[in-house]
Amino acid sequence: MVGQFGTVVEGDSRLIVNVKAVPRSSMSGIDGWLGDALKVRIKCAPVDGKANKELVEVLADAFGIAKSAVRFVSGETSKTKRLELVGVDESRLSEVAG
């Protein structure tokens, strides 16, 4: 089912969310929504997977879930990605992302 903030996987607390990663930012954090994607600032440059690793850490910290609960669905080499957040429901996503 597609909800307001992403794809809600029925029967579980899991969401698949579009993420717009902004590497080489002055600080890391979630900036809210940019269209249908969650805008996330990353300090690292996109070299050797460092930005993706930091992206996972930022999302895990923001949502209070383990890093292993953040999984790439697609777009690992793109600025626009789809990530699965296990243990996050739509209400929690709206709290964190605004």
C-alpha positions in Angstrom: 0.0 0.0 0.0 1.4 3.4 -0.9 0.9 5.9 1.9 1.6 9.6 2.2 5.3 9.2 2.9 6.2 6.0 1.2 5.3 2.4 0.6 3.8 0.8 3.7 4.4 -2.9 3.8 1.2 -4.5 5.2 1.5 -6.5 8.5 4.8 -5.1 9.5 6.3 -1.9 10.8 8.3 -1.3 7.6 8.3 1.5 5.1 10.0 1.9 1.8 11.0 5.5 1.4 12.4 7.6 -1.4 15.5 9.4 -0.1 17.4 12.3 -1.8 21.0 12.2 -0.5 22.9 15.5 -0.4 26.6 14.6 0.0 29.4 17.0 0.9 27.1 19.0 3.3 28.4 21.0 6.1 26.5 18.8 8.6 24.5 15.6 8.5 20.8 15.4 9.2 17.3 15.1 7.9 15.9 18.2 6.2 12.3 17.1 5.7 10.6 16.4 2.4 11.7 17.5 -1.1 8.8 16.5 -3.3 8.1 12.8 -2.6 11.6 12.1 -1.2 13.1 12.5 2.2 16.1 15.0 2.0 19.1 13.8 4.0 22.3 15.8 4.2 25.5 13.8 4.4 29.0 15.2 5.3 30.9 12.5 3.4 31.7 12.6 -0.3 30.2 9.7 -2.3 33.5 7.8 -2.5 34.0 4.1 -1.7 30.5 3.8 -0.2 31.3 6.2 2.7 28.3 8.5 2.0 25.9 5.4 1.9 27.4 4.2 5.2 26.8 7.7 6.8 23.3 7.8 5.3 22.4 4.6 7.0 23.9 5.9 10.3 21.9 9.2 10.1 18.6 7.4 9.4 19.2 4.7 12.1 20.0 7.4 14.7 17.0 9.6 13.7 14.5 6.8 13.8 16.0 5.0 16.8 16.5 1.7 14.9 19.6 -0.5 14.3 21.7 0.2 11.3 20.9 -3.3 10.1 17.2 -2.2 10.0 18.0 0.3 7.2 18.3 -1.5 3.8 18.8 -0.3 0.3 16.1 -1.3 -2.1 17.6 0.6 -5.1 19.8 3.5 -6.0 23.0 2.8 -4.1 25.0 4.7 -6.7 22.5 7.4 -7.2 21.6 10.5 -5.2 17.9 9.4 -5.3 17.6 6.1 -3.4 14.8 3.8 -2.1 15.4 2.5 1.4 13.5 0.1 3.6 13.2 1.1 7.2 12.3 -1.8 9.4 10.6 -1.0 12.7 9.3 2.4 11.4 5.7 3.2 10.7 4.1 6.1 8.9 3.4 8.1 12.1 7.0 7.8 13.3 8.2 8.9 9.8 6.1 12.0 9.9 7.4 12.8 13.5 11.0 12.7 12.4 10.7 14.1 8.9 8.0 16.7 9.6 
